[in-house]
Each structure stands twice: as structure tokens, then as C-alpha cells.
Amino acid sequence: MKRCLIYFSLGFVLLSCSTDDGKVDGYTATPLELQIPQIFEDRILPPVIPADNPQTVEGVALGRKLFFDKRLSADNTLACAGCHSPANAFSDARQFSVGIDGIEGTRNSMPLFNLAWNYNELFFWDGRANSIENQALEPVVDPIEMHNTWSEAANSLQSDSEYPELFQQAFGTSTIDSVLVTKAIAQFLRTLISANSKFDRYLMGTAELSPEEQNGLNVFMDENRGDCFHCHGNPNNPLWTDNIFHNNGLDESFSDRGRGAVTGDPREFGQFKSPSLRNLEFTAPYMHDGRFETIEEVIDHYSEGLVYSETIDPLMKKVAEGGVGLSEQDKADLKAFLLTLSDPSFVNNPDFQDPNQ
């Protein structure tokens, strides 16, 4: 792995810098050199890190502690990790997460990894948050999730015996507010990097694919068979998502309008972000509403379950036939390939677990 601190590209700062004495934006903290996998270095741009929230050792440690702290919720029973479990690649094994009042949400929790490489900076299934920091703001005050207020959450942390000093070390102030809480959580989230799957090792020349996995890759890349790569990338895109919004033929009409509910554009009704195909072994159930419990069901959807609607993506070229019509062997091989994108070392990384356990 290579290390880097400063990159400029496409008109924005991609990694922040610090002075020689360790002072960043007027406070003293220890710069953290984000570990960038070689496979990312070779194939994609550097990560996006805002200039006003550089990675620091103290900030990441604080963000990790906050991510697992139930005191962000109104009744001290639910942490961020309650709906984004490390064992599930920071997603939820339930179709819908349950908030502190026992109310289910309406979407499946998205997994959290490689977020710093989301170059359009649109987060959630519908892209309503424009930064990782802003993504962390909403769950605390959402009445279905943590059902708290930020003033109450900040006050509970302020009265703690440890947190004021931890914020002082990370940000140069012991006064806690929503901005600093979400900055810390965002720093931790940017360290959640997954890049050690079997397929990653295959690309780096240290693993081999079975004949079934190789055929599954061929199906994935074949426009006349799987035709998966338009939305989910290819071996030169280790994110395995385009991070763009698509209507992938799930429904004829939409109770959840997805991206269209955010933009108000009827042409975007039923569009949702393409999730990464990494770590599918750990992130069931699938789709924005968790309707599919297995990878087989997902493959069946694209093979013979596409449903036409007015906003269906043009990439769903075979919707008139119901899908791409895979053979049973190709379905099995495609699943075998998709599983090579899972990274057990990520879900078991001790740096990503609850620091209080």
C-alpha cells in the first residue's frame, strides 16, 4: 500500500495537508495517512477528503467511539452501529432497521465502505446527502431512527467525563456540537476501506479464479448475457458501482420515488443508487427495500423478472423479454464470481469494531 496526504484533481481537494508541526486548521492533531490500497492507486482517482476535515489519529479514534455510542439516540439504546453492523459490512441483516420507538424504516441500510471514493458526493439510496458529514447528521434526528435532537445529543456527550477532552484533542475545542460529532464520524467512515477480496488478489496476481468464477466474470461482462458492468463497473473499477441512480425494473409504479422524491423530477421516479457489489456475502438482504433475501433472487430478477415502467433505465435493454434470460449454469457461475468480491478481512478488521468491547 502507498500513503498519500495531498492530491488535487477535478477542481477539488482530494486529500488534505498539514504543516510540519502538526497544526491543521488552527488546532494541533496528529495527521493520519490514509492507507490507500495498491489496487485503488492503480485504477482510480485518490479519495475525496474535504479540506476542513482532514484525517487525524485523534479524529478517527473519536469517530469510531461515537459510531458505537448509543448516547446519540434519545433513549440511549441505539448507536449508528445498531443499523450498520461491522459483521454485515456495516449494513443491516434485517430488511428494515428498527428505531428506538420500535418503528421500522422503509429502506434497507446501505453498507458503509469505500465511501471516500464516491466522487459525486451523493449519499443514501436517493442521494439526499451531499457529503459523508451530512450523511451522519440525519439519523440522530430522524423520528423513525434515533429520534433525538442534536442539542440533546451534544449535551449528553458534553456531560460525559471523557468526551470533552477527546474533542479537545481532535478539534482543539471541548465544546461539542453536531458539526464536530459528524466530522469525527466521517473521519472514521473514510477509514472503512475494503480491498482484499479474492478477486482483488486475483487482479494482483496472488490468487486464481476457478473455471466457474471465470465464466461468471465473463457472464458479468457480456452484454448479451449478464450485462452487469454498465452499472456495477468492471475489473478496472474496484468500487464495483458507478454510484449513479438507476431504475432497474423492480416495479411498475412507485410508492417510494427514490431519487425523484429528492429532485422533484418525474424522470427520476424509482431511481436508486447502484450499490457496490463488494461484500455481497455479508450484506443480504438486497435492493433498496431489502426485497430479495438471496443473491439467487437478485440474479433471477435480472434474468427473467424485469418490470417495465416509464422511467426504467435504458440499460435494462431486455425488459420486453423480462430480462437477459440466463441459463442455470450461467446463473450459478455468476453467483460464484460475485462472491469473489467479498472481503472477510474487512468485516473482521479489529480497527473497525466497537472500541468498548
N, C-alpha and C positions, 0 to 999 in steps of 0.2 A: 504494500500500500504506500502511496505517496501522501505527503502532507502539504497543505497549502493554506495561506491566510488571506491573500488578496487576489481577486480576479475582477476585471471589468469587461462586460460584454453586453451587447444588445441594449446599451443605454442605461443599465442599472448596475449597482454594486452587487457582485455575486458572493464575495466574501469580504469581511471587514478587516481592518488593520488596527494595530495598537502601537503605541510609542515604545521606545526601548525600556522605559521604566515601568511599563505595565499599565499605564493610565489609559483608560478608554472612556471617551465622552465625559471627562471630568471626574471620574472615580477610579479607584485602584482595584483591579481584579486581575486574575491570572488568565491570560488568553488561552483558549483551548483550540488546539489544532485539530479540526475535524478530520477524522480518518476517512479518506476517500478511497474506495476500492479501486484496484487497478482496472477492473472491467468497466467501471464508470469513467475513469480517466481516459480510457482508450476510445470510448464510444459516444459519450455525451458531454454537454457543457458542464462547467462547475455548478455547484449548488447555489441556490438563492438564499442569501443571508442579509437581512436589512442592516444598513449602516448604523441605525440607532439601537440595535440589539445584537451586538457581536457575541459569539460563543465564548463563555468563560467557564473555568472549572467550577467556580462558586455558583454561577447562574444555573448550570446544568444540574448540579447536586441539589440546589434548591427546587428546581423544576421537577426533578424526579420525586422529591419528598412531597411536593404539592400534588402531583399527579395521583399519588396513592393516599392522600389525606381526605378522610370523609368529612372533615370540618368545612369543606367548601359547600356542602349541602345544608339545607335549612335545619334538618334534624340530626345531623352528624352521622348519617347511616350510609351515604353513597359518595364514593370517590370517582374520579374520572376513570380509574381502572375498573370500576364496577361494570361499565359498559364497554370497556376496551381492555380486555384481559391479555397479558403477555402470552399465555398459553394458546390463545386464538389469534396470534399475530396482531394483537391489540384490536380485535373485533369482539363480537358477542356471539356465543353459540346459540343463543335464543333468537327466534325470528324477530322479535321486537323486545327491546330493553324495557325494563320496568323502573319507573321513577320512585321517588320516596313516598308518594301517596298511593302506590300500588297501581298506577295507571300505565298501560302500555303505550309506547310510541307507535308511529306508523311506518317507520323505516328501519331496516337492519343497520346496525352500527358498522360504519366503514372501518376497515383495518387501517392502522397507522404505521406506515413505514415509507422510507424514501420520499418523505413529504418535501424535503428541501429541493427536490428536482422537479417539482410541479411548476413549470415555467409560466403558466398563465395565471398562477396565484389565485385560483378559484377553488374553494374547498367546500366540502359536503357534497352529497349526491346532486344537489341543484346549483352548486357554485355560489351560494349566497354570501360566503365569507371571502374576503379578498386578501387574507394573509393567515398564516398559522396562528399568529397572535389573536386575530379577530375570531378565528375558529374556536379558540379556547374561551372566549367571552360568553358565548351563548348558553352552554349547558347549565351554568351556575344559576341563571335567572329564568331558564325555561320552566314553565309551570308543570310540565309533564316530567321533567328530569330532576334537577336538584332543587328546584322551587325555592330558591333563596334570593336575596338581594345582594348586590356587590358590597354595599356598605356593611351589612351584617357579616358577610363572609370575611371582609377585611378586618372588621372589629374582632372576630373570633381569633384570627391569626395574630392580630396586634396584641391581644391579651395573653398569648402563649409565652412561655418562658424562653423558647428558643428562636422563634421566627424573627423578631425584630433584629437580633444580631445577625442572622443568616441573610436578611435583606440588606443590612448594612454592609456585609462582606461582598455581596453580589452586585449591589447597585449604589452603594455609597449613601444610603439613607435607611433609617429604621422605620420610616413612615410607610405603611403598607397600603396599597390601593390596587384596583383592578388592573391598571396598566402594568405594574411591576409583577403582579401574580401571573398574568398571561404571558409576559415577556419571559419569565423564568420557565413556565411550562413549555413555551415554544422552543426555548433552547434545548430542553430535554428531548422534545419530539424530533428535533432535527438530528439528534444522535441516533435515532432508530433507523439504522441502515441495514438492509437485507441484501446480501450479495454473495451468498455462499451456498447456493443450491447445487444439485448435481449438474444441472445444465450450465451453470456458471463455471464449474470445474471442467466440464467438457470443452467449453469455449477457451479456457485457459490451458487446455492440453493435459489435464491431470485426471480425467475421468472419461469413460466411454459410454455411449448410448447402446442399449440393446437394439436388435432389429425392430422390435415393436415400437420402441421410443423413437427411433429414427423415422419409421413410417409415420408415426404420429406427428412428428415435426413436418414431414412432407405434406400430410393432410392439412395441417395448420396453415401452411404457406401456399397451398394450391387454390387458386381462385375457383376452380371447378369442383373442388371437394369441400374442405373446411372453410376456406376463405375467411380466416380469423384475423389475419395480420393487419387489415386496414385499421381496425380499432385498437388492437392489442399489440401492435408492433412486431418486431422480428428480432433475430439474434443481434442485430446492431443497435437495438433499443432495449437495454437491460431493465428499463422500467416496466415493460410489458403492459403499457397502456399509453394511449395518446392524450390522456387527461382532458378529453373533449366530451361533449354531451351528445348522446345519440338516442333516438327512439329505435329500439332493437326488436320491435314486433311482439311485445308482450300482450298488448291489449288493443281492442278496437276503439275504446273510449277511456277517459282518464279521470278517475276520482282524485288522483294525485297528478297534478300537471307538471311536476318536476321543474326543469329549468324555465319553462314557460310561466310558472307562477311567480318566479323572481323577476323576469324581464317584462312580463305582460305581453309577450309576442306570441300570438296563436300558433305561429310556425314552429315554436319550440315546446308546445304542449307534449308531454310524455317523454321528453328528453331527460336522460340522467347520465352522470359521468361514467365513462368506462372505467371499471375498477381494474387494478393491476391483477394479472394472473399469477403473480407470485404468491406462494404460501396457501394455495387452494386447499392443501391437505388440512389446514388448520382453521379456515375461515368460513366453513359452512354455518348457516345456510346462505344461499346465493341470490343475487339480484337486489335491487334497492329495497324491495319489500320482503326479502327472505323467502320467497315462494318456493324455491327449489331447495330440497334438502340434500341432494347429492350432485356430484359432477355429472353423473349419467343423465340426470334430468335436464341439466343445462345443455348438454350436447344434444339430447333429444329435441329440445326446443329449437335449436338452430337447424337441426336435421329435418324435422317434419312438423314443428309446432309454431312457425311464424304466423302472426296475425296482422292483416293489413289495417292500417289507419291512415288518415290524411297526412300525418306528419312522419310516417315511417321513414327511416333513413334510406337514401338511395343505395347505400351499401348492402342493404338487405335485398339483393338483386333477385333472389328466387322466392320471394314471398308468394307469388302467384302459384307456385308449386308446393307451398307450405314449408319450404326450406331447402337445404342443399342435398338432402337425400343420401346420407352416408350409409355405407354397408355396416353390418355389425362388427366386422373386423376393424374397419377404419374407426368406428366409434371407440372400440376398446383401445386401439393404438393411440388415438388422440388423447384419451384419458391418461394413458401411460406417459405420454410426453408431458402433459400438463403437470403431472405430479413431479416431474424432474425439476420444476420451477420452485418447489418448496424447499425451505431452508430451516432445518431443525435447530441449527446453531443460533438462529435469530430468536426463536421462541424460548430457548433455554439460556440465552445470554445473561449472566449474573448481573451485568450492569443495567439491565432493563427490568429487574424485578423490584418488588417492594423493599425499600431500604430498611423498613422497620421489622422485617422478618428474618 
